[in-house]
Amino acid sequence: MFDIAVIGGGSAGMMAAIHASKTHKVILLEKNDSLGKKLLLTGGGRCNVTNSIPIENFIQNIIGNGKFLYSAFSKFDNQDIIQFFQSRNTPLKEEDNGRMFPVSDSSKTILSTLRQELQKNNVSVRYHARVTDWNVTEHHIESLVLEDNSIVQAKNYILATGGMSFPHTGSNGDGYRLAQKLGHTITDLYPSEVALRSNEPFVQAQTLKGLSLQNIELKVLNTKNKAVVTQNSDIIFTHFGIAGPAALRCSSFVLKQKEREVPLSLDALPNISKAELLHIIQAEPKKALKNILKNYLPQRYADFICMEYADTKSYQLNDKTLQSIIEHIKDFRFKVNGSLPIEKAFVTAGGISLKEIDPKTMKSKIIDNLYFAGEVMDIHAYTGGYNITCAFSSGHLAGEVL
Ligand SMILES: Cc1cc2nc3c(=O)[nH]c(=O)nc-3n(C[C@H](O)[C@H](O)[C@H](O)COP(=O)(O)OP(=O)(O)OC[C@H]3O[C@@H](n4cnc5c(N)ncnc54)[C@H](O)[C@@H]3O)c2cc1C
């Protein structure tokens, strides 16, 4: 009999097991033959382990229920994560936008530190241990059942099975089914941080395929044409729609609208006003429009946005045409129709309802010896180290309070 059984050996489960095992006998159950498969993929294989920005700003980047983690962060926040690794001979470095990576530029370093800590604390790690069911009496888990029908008994349980994106990493939605069996509610599940599809003719014709635009402003509009979110970053046009950081950051806002088509507005030159743009174009009357704009935009985009006027000299453009071209550059409207499937998303939005979890302890309000950690809960964030931090912090809290 163990004191604590942690289900799922990802970021959340490993951190929970490490902290719980300081004072308890812990077993970590992982369905794969290794730990942290998803963690290894993050940051392009370099592991974007956390983000260094101040915690108030940090929480704004957890777009799905960040405030729920105030208590967890008060015990173990991004700075504690940095300290956790640095003090274990795993130096980190900061890159753009506060993103933290191991100096080694390899996720394996982070995983290896976590594994060493599990070993040091005598956590029993059981691989090929897929949990499929519970034995429950009176809101209390007596034991859990593995796929091979064996039973594991513990006094307390921490469910840290992740979401359902990139299912080959092991997180395939098992945790939702397990929580539902115990009476927990699962909120709507949908992809977050995912590329968007579009049926627009220019996408279908692959006119801009492969073209990336840097430092653009992308807005998601609602049915009243009001911006629900604005992202300043880069995008890339693909054969199916748009990808890149700005598109990914917009994705959950698009999908949350549950509309068949959602309008976006793209400002390709957010740092130049319409009046300035007019001045720039009119300052070179004898130049073809596309040649003026190519100093500011990639040539392919300039050609596309100028339409049939690409070769027209600027003095030949009447006011109405000029205004409409400027409008196109500053507020190019196109519709997106959903996204790639959840399997291809970086993060799952939705999860175990937070109404049924105590934020001070991560304890279930339904089952008296069950706790939660990580992406299995209804919490999601932008990429940039925020999701991993949510997993580490909630894992730490669940492990520490027991
Ligand atoms: C390609 C990619 C890149 C990403 N990049 C970033 C990034 O840059 N920044 C960021 O913040 N986030 C990023 N994320 C998201 C981040 O990796 C996750 O949010 C985070 O790993 C979630 O941790 P977790 O422990 O909750 O879940 P997971 O890491 O998914 O771990 C869950 C574990 O539970 C195991 N498991 C599942 N079901 C069972 C079961 N029934 N029995 C036993 N074990 C089970 C799984 O095998 C898995 O090992 C990225 C995700 C992907 C896919």
The ligand as an SDF file (V2000), in Angstrom:
LIG
                    3D

 53 58  0  0  0  0  0  0  0  0999 V2000
    4.6150   20.0430  -29.4830 C   0  0  0  0  0  0  0  0  0  0  0  0
    4.2490   20.7380  -28.1950 C   0  0  0  0  0  0  0  0  0  0  0  0
    4.9330   21.8840  -27.8350 C   0  0  0  0  0  0  0  0  0  0  0  0
    4.5830   22.5540  -26.6650 C   0  0  0  0  0  0  0  0  0  0  0  0
    5.2650   23.6760  -26.3460 N   0  0  0  0  0  0  0  0  0  0  0  0
    4.9610   24.3160  -25.2160 C   0  0  0  0  0  0  0  0  0  0  0  0
    5.6690   25.4830  -24.8450 C   0  0  0  0  0  0  0  0  0  0  0  0
    6.5650   25.9220  -25.5450 O   0  0  0  0  0  0  0  0  0  0  0  0
    5.3090   26.0860  -23.6960 N   0  0  0  0  0  0  0  0  0  0  0  0
    4.3100   25.6100  -22.8930 C   0  0  0  0  0  0  0  0  0  0  0  0
    4.0240   26.1900  -21.8580 O   0  0  0  0  0  0  0  0  0  0  0  0
    3.6430   24.5040  -23.2090 N   0  0  0  0  0  0  0  0  0  0  0  0
    3.9340   23.8520  -24.3410 C   0  0  0  0  0  0  0  0  0  0  0  0
    3.2410   22.7310  -24.6590 N   0  0  0  0  0  0  0  0  0  0  0  0
    2.1930   22.2470  -23.7270 C   0  0  0  0  0  0  0  0  0  0  0  0
    2.8140   21.5050  -22.5310 C   0  0  0  0  0  0  0  0  0  0  0  0
    3.7430   20.5640  -22.9980 O   0  0  0  0  0  0  0  0  0  0  0  0
    1.7330   20.7870  -21.7150 C   0  0  0  0  0  0  0  0  0  0  0  0
    0.7480   21.7200  -21.3310 O   0  0  0  0  0  0  0  0  0  0  0  0
    2.3020   20.1340  -20.4670 C   0  0  0  0  0  0  0  0  0  0  0  0
    3.2570   19.1650  -20.8230 O   0  0  0  0  0  0  0  0  0  0  0  0
    1.1910   19.4550  -19.6770 C   0  0  0  0  0  0  0  0  0  0  0  0
    1.7630   18.6760  -18.6580 O   0  0  0  0  0  0  0  0  0  0  0  0
    0.9100   17.5380  -17.9470 P   0  0  0  0  0  0  0  0  0  0  0  0
    1.8430   16.8500  -17.0220 O   0  0  0  0  0  0  0  0  0  0  0  0
   -0.3390   18.0870  -17.4220 O   0  0  0  0  0  0  0  0  0  0  0  0
    0.4920   16.5540  -19.1080 O   0  0  0  0  0  0  0  0  0  0  0  0
    1.4410   15.6000  -20.0900 P   0  0  0  0  0  0  0  0  0  0  0  0
    2.7480   16.2600  -20.2140 O   0  0  0  0  0  0  0  0  0  0  0  0
    0.6060   15.4020  -21.2450 O   0  0  0  0  0  0  0  0  0  0  0  0
    1.6130   14.3220  -19.2040 O   0  0  0  0  0  0  0  0  0  0  0  0
    0.5600   13.4200  -18.9590 C   0  0  0  0  0  0  0  0  0  0  0  0
    1.1430   12.0460  -18.7350 C   0  0  0  0  0  0  0  0  0  0  0  0
    0.1120   11.1650  -18.2940 O   0  0  0  0  0  0  0  0  0  0  0  0
    0.2620    9.9070  -18.9310 C   0  0  0  0  0  0  0  0  0  0  0  0
   -1.0480    9.2400  -18.9530 N   0  0  0  0  0  0  0  0  0  0  0  0
   -2.1560    9.6200  -19.6330 C   0  0  0  0  0  0  0  0  0  0  0  0
   -3.1740    8.7810  -19.3850 N   0  0  0  0  0  0  0  0  0  0  0  0
   -2.7000    7.8440  -18.5180 C   0  0  0  0  0  0  0  0  0  0  0  0
   -3.2820    6.7050  -17.8970 C   0  0  0  0  0  0  0  0  0  0  0  0
   -4.5490    6.3380  -18.1190 N   0  0  0  0  0  0  0  0  0  0  0  0
   -2.5150    5.9660  -17.0670 N   0  0  0  0  0  0  0  0  0  0  0  0
   -1.2090    6.2980  -16.8400 C   0  0  0  0  0  0  0  0  0  0  0  0
   -0.6100    7.3670  -17.4170 N   0  0  0  0  0  0  0  0  0  0  0  0
   -1.3500    8.1290  -18.2370 C   0  0  0  0  0  0  0  0  0  0  0  0
    0.7710   10.2680  -20.3110 C   0  0  0  0  0  0  0  0  0  0  0  0
    1.3940    9.1860  -20.9420 O   0  0  0  0  0  0  0  0  0  0  0  0
    1.7150   11.4260  -20.0010 C   0  0  0  0  0  0  0  0  0  0  0  0
    3.0130   10.9730  -19.7550 O   0  0  0  0  0  0  0  0  0  0  0  0
    3.5450   22.0500  -25.8330 C   0  0  0  0  0  0  0  0  0  0  0  0
    2.8730   20.9010  -26.1960 C   0  0  0  0  0  0  0  0  0  0  0  0
    3.2050   20.2430  -27.3660 C   0  0  0  0  0  0  0  0  0  0  0  0
    2.4470   19.0130  -27.7510 C   0  0  0  0  0  0  0  0  0  0  0  0
  1  2  1  0
  2  3  1  0
  2 52  2  0
  3  4  2  0
  4  5  1  0
  4 50  1  0
  5  6  2  0
  6  7  1  0
  6 13  1  0
  7  8  2  0
  7  9  1  0
  9 10  1  0
 10 11  2  0
 10 12  1  0
 12 13  2  0
 13 14  1  0
 14 15  1  0
 14 50  1  0
 15 16  1  0
 16 17  1  0
 16 18  1  0
 18 19  1  0
 18 20  1  0
 20 21  1  0
 20 22  1  0
 22 23  1  0
 23 24  1  0
 24 25  2  0
 24 26  1  0
 24 27  1  0
 27 28  1  0
 28 29  2  0
 28 30  1  0
 28 31  1  0
 31 32  1  0
 32 33  1  0
 33 34  1  0
 33 48  1  0
 34 35  1  0
 35 36  1  0
 35 46  1  0
 36 37  1  0
 36 45  1  0
 37 38  2  0
 38 39  1  0
 39 40  1  0
 39 45  2  0
 40 41  1  0
 40 42  2  0
 42 43  1  0
 43 44  2  0
 44 45  1  0
 46 47  1  0
 46 48  1  0
 48 49  1  0
 50 51  2  0
 51 52  1  0
 52 53  1  0
M  END
$$$$
